[in-house]
Amino acid sequence: MRAARMKELGYEGKVPHVDKENYGTFSIAINSLYPTSVHHGMFESIVKVLGSDQQVSEVWDDIVDYKILGCYAQTEIGHGSDVQGLETEAIYDEATEEFIINSPSVKAYKFWPGDLGKMANHAVVFAKMIIKGEAYGIHAFFFRIRDSESHTPLKGIEIGDIGPKYGYPYKDNGYMAFSEFRVPRSAILSRYVSVSKDGMIELKGDPRIGYATMLWIRVQLLFFGWQVKFSNIAQCVRYTLKRKQFKSLPGTDIERPIFDYQATQDKIVSAICYSYANLTISHFCMDTFYKMEEKVKNEDFSMMNDLHVLISSLKAYCMDYDMTTLYNLRELQGGHGYLYLANIPGWIDAWSPNVTLEGDGYVLFQQTSRKLMKKLKSV
Ligand SMILES: Cc1cc2nc3c(=O)[nH]c(=O)nc-3n(C[C@H](O)[C@H](O)[C@H](O)COP(=O)(O)OP(=O)(O)OC[C@H]3O[C@@H](n4cnc5c(N)ncnc54)[C@H](O)[C@@H]3O)c2cc1C
């Protein structure tokens, strides 16, 4: 009901940026992360960014109708931050015009993709493309992974749920391994790279556009972040106005609301200021991302570098500071703040993986400093 009302408000223009891409808002409305968040946030986005017009038009209606439910299979047991270190192989077989997808070792098992453990019937799989014995870097392949009738993994694919983890308790993060699994040549998402029948590669534009999906998710996290904080701030303000401790007002016998205390106000006002800053910058990032997307459609990649630095460093900073803010809001609700009934522990659980997923904060700060040092040298 609340989610439906949020959508109506969005169409009436009363809530900013409520559209089908903004599932964060609906998550707040239902007080939980959206179950198909990876399908919407990552899978849809990577198909749109890396798929050719023809590929997108062939699958888009089914994606929107949930006939195709997808996941984003990049991270492996052996490598996460270092994407170039991924070991899943896509070996081109010229005779059959197919790619053979293989996990050469247990380190190459895909590990962590959300929506994979139980739900997904398709995946975008990142693999090292090998043609005539030569490796040509990591590329994205789109294909079915589970049977359309029985929903069991297709022959040559092993899939499972990775089991309970801290944060995202309800998300079916999964693992996936390949053994001589064949996909057609057309499985490679081919807006920026294509392979001819005889194994010739054509690269178009800037291959780093593949990271656009990660950038988009980082923007979404920034955008989602202020909504999570404001909803918890509102609750915290209500609680601290009602909750009373100590008859410490001189000359009176009345108990003081904990909101009266300077330390409480300091935490709440800091959280409000930070959340407004987060709101403003996330709108800026989203608008700028859309501008970059338009330019990229015309093969103009000039905005990518600076936007990457801005969004990545903000993601690293905000995800970390969000946790400090949520802990402060939890502390202001004392013992009751530990109850899952109080909502905030659920959000602390749900938000905590964001410091690591979509780019570990430390690694992102390192990348940002490297870029800034480079700019400094060029001044
Ligand atoms: C809840 C959750 C959901 C996820 N969903 C998905 C998904 O849908 N699809 C998907 O593909 N992946 C997913 N992931 C995986 C996630 O993207 C990776 O875990 C993340 O990118 C970090 O990589 P890693 O685990 O290899 O960490 P590592 O890179 O191994 O990092 C471990 C530590 O080493 C440090 N470190 C790494 N490199 C350096 C360096 N150069 N210098 C100094 N320190 C360094 C890091 O700062 C960190 O402290 C998910 C993860 C989680 C937790």
The ligand as a Tripos MOL2 file, in Angstrom:
@<TRIPOS>MOLECULE
LIG
   53    58     1     0     0
SMALL
NO_CHARGES

@<TRIPOS>ATOM
      1 C1         26.2690   -8.2500    0.4760 C.3       1 LIG1
      2 C2         27.1260   -8.3040   -0.7450 C.ar      1 LIG1
      3 C3         26.5270   -8.3210   -2.0070 C.ar      1 LIG1
      4 C4         27.3090   -8.4230   -3.1620 C.ar      1 LIG1
      5 N1         26.6950   -8.4920   -4.3890 N.ar      1 LIG1
      6 C5         27.4460   -8.7190   -5.4960 C.ar      1 LIG1
      7 C6         26.8210   -8.8980   -6.7860 C.ar      1 LIG1
      8 O1         25.5970   -8.8200   -6.9350 O.2       1 LIG1
      9 N2         27.6200   -9.1840   -7.8580 N.ar      1 LIG1
     10 C7         28.9790   -9.2710   -7.7450 C.ar      1 LIG1
     11 O2         29.6370   -9.5440   -8.7580 O.2       1 LIG1
     12 N3         29.6030   -9.0720   -6.5430 N.ar      1 LIG1
     13 C8         28.8710   -8.8080   -5.4230 C.ar      1 LIG1
     14 N4         29.4980   -8.6220   -4.1980 N.ar      1 LIG1
     15 C9         30.9520   -8.6850   -4.1110 C.3       1 LIG1
     16 C10        31.5870   -7.3270   -3.8480 C.3       1 LIG1
     17 O3         31.4500   -6.4960   -4.9830 O.3       1 LIG1
     18 C11        33.0590   -7.5380   -3.4380 C.3       1 LIG1
     19 O4         33.0560   -8.2370   -2.2090 O.3       1 LIG1
     20 C12        33.7730   -6.2040   -3.3080 C.3       1 LIG1
     21 O5         34.0140   -5.6590   -4.5790 O.3       1 LIG1
     22 C13        35.1190   -6.3390   -2.5610 C.3       1 LIG1
     23 O6         35.9270   -7.2810   -3.1640 O.3       1 LIG1
     24 P1         36.6180   -8.4510   -2.3070 P.3       1 LIG1
     25 O7         35.5720   -9.1400   -1.5230 O.co2     1 LIG1
     26 O8         37.4410   -9.2440   -3.2490 O.co2     1 LIG1
     27 O9         37.5500   -7.7050   -1.2820 O.3       1 LIG1
     28 P2         39.1300   -7.5470   -1.3790 P.3       1 LIG1
     29 O10        39.4880   -6.7700   -2.5810 O.co2     1 LIG1
     30 O11        39.7900   -8.8660   -1.2070 O.co2     1 LIG1
     31 O12        39.3750   -6.6420   -0.1070 O.3       1 LIG1
     32 C14        39.7590   -7.1580    1.1790 C.3       1 LIG1
     33 C15        40.5490   -6.0740    1.9070 C.3       1 LIG1
     34 O13        41.7570   -5.8200    1.1660 O.3       1 LIG1
     35 C16        41.9170   -4.4250    0.9660 C.3       1 LIG1
     36 N5         42.5740   -4.1720   -0.3270 N.ar      1 LIG1
     37 C17        42.2380   -4.6910   -1.5530 C.ar      1 LIG1
     38 N6         43.0480   -4.1970   -2.4960 N.ar      1 LIG1
     39 C18        43.9020   -3.3340   -1.8690 C.ar      1 LIG1
     40 C19        44.9610   -2.4860   -2.3060 C.ar      1 LIG1
     41 N7         45.2900   -2.4000   -3.5960 N.pl3     1 LIG1
     42 N8         45.6050   -1.7450   -1.3720 N.ar      1 LIG1
     43 C20        45.2640   -1.7970   -0.0770 C.ar      1 LIG1
     44 N9         44.2630   -2.5700    0.4010 N.ar      1 LIG1
     45 C21        43.5940   -3.3160   -0.4830 C.ar      1 LIG1
     46 C22        40.5040   -3.8510    0.9790 C.3       1 LIG1
     47 O14        40.5210   -2.4780    1.3730 O.3       1 LIG1
     48 C23        39.8020   -4.7340    2.0040 C.3       1 LIG1
     49 O15        39.9800   -4.1960    3.2780 O.3       1 LIG1
     50 C24        28.7280   -8.4850   -3.0430 C.ar      1 LIG1
     51 C25        29.3230   -8.4250   -1.7730 C.ar      1 LIG1
     52 C26        28.5440   -8.3270   -0.6410 C.ar      1 LIG1
     53 C27        29.2150   -8.2820    0.7120 C.3       1 LIG1
@<TRIPOS>BOND
     1     1     2 1
     2     2     3 ar
     3     2    52 ar
     4     3     4 ar
     5     4     5 ar
     6     4    50 ar
     7     5     6 ar
     8     6     7 ar
     9     6    13 1
    10     7     8 2
    11     7     9 ar
    12     9    10 ar
    13    10    11 2
    14    10    12 ar
    15    12    13 ar
    16    13    14 ar
    17    14    15 1
    18    14    50 ar
    19    15    16 1
    20    16    17 1
    21    16    18 1
    22    18    19 1
    23    18    20 1
    24    20    21 1
    25    20    22 1
    26    22    23 1
    27    23    24 1
    28    24    25 2
    29    24    26 1
    30    24    27 1
    31    27    28 1
    32    28    29 2
    33    28    30 1
    34    28    31 1
    35    31    32 1
    36    32    33 1
    37    33    34 1
    38    33    48 1
    39    34    35 1
    40    35    36 1
    41    35    46 1
    42    36    37 ar
    43    36    45 ar
    44    37    38 ar
    45    38    39 ar
    46    39    40 ar
    47    39    45 ar
    48    40    41 1
    49    40    42 ar
    50    42    43 ar
    51    43    44 ar
    52    44    45 ar
    53    46    47 1
    54    46    48 1
    55    48    49 1
    56    50    51 ar
    57    51    52 ar
    58    52    53 1
@<TRIPOS>SUBSTRUCTURE
     1 LIG1         1 GROUP 0 **** ****
